[in-house]
Amino acid sequence: MKWKGVSMIRVINIRSPKMYGVISTLVFFSLLFGIIGLKYMDEIQLSGISDQPSVAPTGSISIVVKIPDHILELYNNGKIYKRYRIAVGKSETPTPIGDWAVIWKSYRAGDIFGTRFLGLDIPWGGYGIHGTNQPWSIGKFVSKGCIRMRNKDIEELFEWVPIGTPVRIEDRAISIQRQLKYESTGADVVQLQRKLRELGYYEGKADGIFNKDTEGALKRFQHDNGFQVTGITDMKLIDALGL
């Protein structure tokens, strides 16, 4: 039968058991190959930092975490040795910036912390660098403050990094809008400590805790630059520090 010169296509009865089985099989394999393809592409994307060493560094090790870039950098004798893609804290539970150190290491059973955990000496929580059972989260702001890595990456890093390894966590600079003084805490205190250390006034860790050492360093800066010596910041002082 024809209609306007075009043969009519006979409608296939998909309700028949035979056709239903064929279609179901096609859908199943389409989904299967789709999942395999997505997993492969995900692995390519996550491991997209190419031409990197796979042997252990032999010098002095340190780590820098760059929150905005979702990158962990491993340094050997002060020179960049290898980079890893990571996931970091979401806005309501940010990864704490500051100068920390690895203080303990442990094996995990492949749970939400993956297969390895490097504990950091952050004083207000159990933060660390660890693996994950959600590898698709790498490259995102999703954690409760810890630094996530793919399991095969943390397993490698775990073997290379000794207890005591320095870990510097960096984020974009924030505008300091409040008065900072003894017992203040936060990311803005980290910025103040790092600036005072850069200028040669502070020798301690940039840990976000405004302690007596921070107060003393600030007072020395105030004295040397013609400010009233209070050990407390104001906006004029913040401007003079370039913060």
C-alpha positions in Angstrom: 0.0 0.0 0.0 1.3 3.5 -0.9 0.5 7.0 0.2 1.7 9.9 -1.9 4.3 7.7 -3.6 5.9 6.5 -0.3 5.5 3.0 0.9 4.0 2.7 4.3 6.3 1.1 6.9 4.7 -1.8 8.7 4.5 -1.1 12.4 6.5 -3.6 14.4 4.7 -5.2 17.3 7.0 -4.6 20.2 4.6 -6.4 22.5 5.6 -9.7 21.1 7.9 -11.7 23.5 10.5 -12.1 20.8 10.8 -8.4 20.0 10.7 -7.4 23.6 13.6 -9.7 24.3 15.6 -8.2 21.4 15.0 -4.6 22.6 15.8 -5.4 26.2 19.1 -7.0 25.2 20.0 -3.9 23.1 19.1 -1.6 26.0 21.2 -3.7 28.4 24.3 -3.7 26.3 23.9 0.0 25.4 23.9 0.9 29.2 26.8 -1.5 29.9 29.0 -0.1 27.2 28.0 3.4 28.2 29.0 2.8 31.8 32.3 1.3 30.7 32.9 4.2 28.4 32.1 6.8 31.1 34.4 5.0 33.6 37.2 5.0 31.0 36.8 8.7 30.2 36.6 9.5 33.9 39.9 7.7 34.4 41.5 9.6 31.5 40.2 12.9 32.9 41.3 12.2 36.5 44.7 11.0 35.5 45.1 13.7 32.9 48.4 15.1 34.3 50.8 13.2 32.0 54.6 12.6 31.9 55.1 12.3 35.7 57.5 10.2 37.6 56.4 6.9 39.1 59.5 6.3 41.3 59.8 7.6 44.8 61.6 10.9 45.4 64.8 10.7 47.3 65.2 14.2 48.8 63.3 16.3 51.4 59.5 16.0 50.8 56.9 18.6 51.2 53.3 19.1 50.0 51.4 22.1 48.7 47.6 21.8 48.3 46.0 24.4 46.0 42.3 24.5 46.7 41.1 26.6 43.8 42.9 24.3 41.3 42.0 21.0 43.0 45.7 20.1 42.8 48.1 18.5 45.3 51.7 19.2 44.5 54.5 17.0 45.9 57.9 18.7 46.2 61.3 17.1 46.3 64.1 19.3 47.7 62.0 22.3 47.1 61.2 21.5 43.5 57.9 20.3 42.1 58.1 16.5 41.6 54.5 15.4 40.9 50.9 16.7 40.8 47.7 14.9 41.7 44.1 15.8 41.2 42.1 16.1 44.4 38.7 17.0 45.9 38.4 19.5 48.7 35.9 20.9 51.1 32.6 22.4 50.1 31.7 26.0 51.0 30.0 25.2 54.3 32.9 22.8 55.4 36.0 24.3 53.8 39.4 22.7 53.8 41.5 24.6 56.4 44.2 26.7 54.9 47.5 27.0 56.9 50.9 25.3 57.4 50.4 21.8 58.8 52.3 18.5 59.0 51.5 14.8 58.6 51.4 13.4 62.1 50.0 9.9 61.6 49.4 7.4 58.8 46.9 4.5 58.6 45.6 1.9 56.3 41.9 1.8 55.5 39.5 -0.9 54.3 38.3 1.0 51.2 35.5 2.8 53.0 34.6 6.5 52.6 38.2 7.3 53.4 39.5 5.0 50.7 42.5 2.8 51.3 44.9 5.1 53.1 44.8 8.1 55.4 47.5 10.8 56.2 46.4 12.7 59.3 47.3 16.4 59.7 47.9 18.4 62.9 45.0 20.7 62.4 43.9 21.4 66.0 40.2 21.8 65.5 39.2 18.6 63.7 40.3 15.3 62.4 41.4 16.5 58.9 43.7 14.6 56.6 44.6 13.5 53.1 42.9 10.2 52.1 41.4 8.1 49.4 37.7 7.7 48.5 35.1 5.2 47.4 33.6 8.0 45.2 36.3 8.6 42.6 33.9 10.7 40.5 34.1 13.4 43.2 37.7 14.2 42.4 38.0 17.7 41.1 35.0 19.0 43.0 34.2 20.9 46.2 32.5 18.1 48.0 34.2 17.0 51.2 33.8 18.0 54.8 37.2 19.6 54.8 39.5 16.7 54.1 41.5 16.3 50.9 40.4 13.4 48.8 42.5 11.5 46.3 42.0 8.5 44.0 43.0 5.4 45.9 45.9 4.5 43.6 47.2 8.1 44.1 47.0 8.1 47.9 48.5 4.6 48.0 51.5 5.9 46.1 51.8 9.1 48.2 51.4 7.1 51.4 54.6 5.2 50.6 56.5 8.3 49.7 55.5 10.7 52.5 57.1 10.3 56.0 55.6 11.4 59.3 56.5 15.1 59.8 56.1 16.1 56.1 55.1 19.8 55.9 51.7 20.4 54.2 50.9 23.9 53.1 47.2 24.5 52.1 46.5 27.5 50.0 43.4 29.3 48.8 42.5 32.5 47.1 43.3 35.6 49.3 40.4 36.9 51.2 39.7 40.5 52.2 40.3 41.0 55.9 37.3 43.0 57.2 37.6 42.5 61.0 39.9 43.4 63.8 42.4 40.6 64.5 43.8 40.3 68.0 45.0 37.7 70.5 42.8 34.5 70.4 41.3 35.4 67.0 41.2 32.3 64.7 40.5 31.8 61.0 41.8 32.0 57.5 42.4 35.7 57.8 44.8 35.0 60.7 46.7 32.6 58.4 47.1 35.4 55.9 48.4 37.8 58.6 50.8 35.2 59.9 52.2 34.4 56.5 52.7 38.1 55.7 54.5 38.8 59.0 56.7 35.7 58.3 57.4 36.9 54.8 58.5 40.3 56.3 60.7 38.6 58.9 58.7 39.3 62.0 57.1 35.9 62.6 58.8 32.6 62.8 56.0 30.3 63.8 53.4 28.2 61.9 50.7 29.9 59.9 48.0 27.9 61.7 45.2 30.5 61.9 45.5 30.9 65.7 46.4 34.4 66.9 48.7 33.4 69.7 51.3 35.4 71.8 54.0 34.8 69.1 51.7 36.4 66.5 50.9 39.2 68.8 54.5 39.9 69.4 55.4 39.8 65.7 52.6 42.3 65.0 53.8 44.6 67.7 57.3 44.6 66.3 55.9 45.5 62.9 53.8 48.3 64.4 56.9 49.6 66.2 59.1 49.6 63.2 56.5 51.3 60.9 55.3 54.1 63.1 52.0 52.6 64.3 50.7 52.6 67.8 51.9 49.3 69.4 48.8 47.5 70.4 49.1 44.0 68.9 45.7 44.6 67.3 45.0 45.2 63.6 42.9 48.0 62.1 42.2 48.7 58.4 45.1 51.2 58.1 47.5 48.5 59.4 46.0 45.9 57.0 46.6 48.2 54.1 50.2 48.8 55.2 50.8 45.1 55.2 49.3 44.7 51.7 46.5 42.5 52.9 
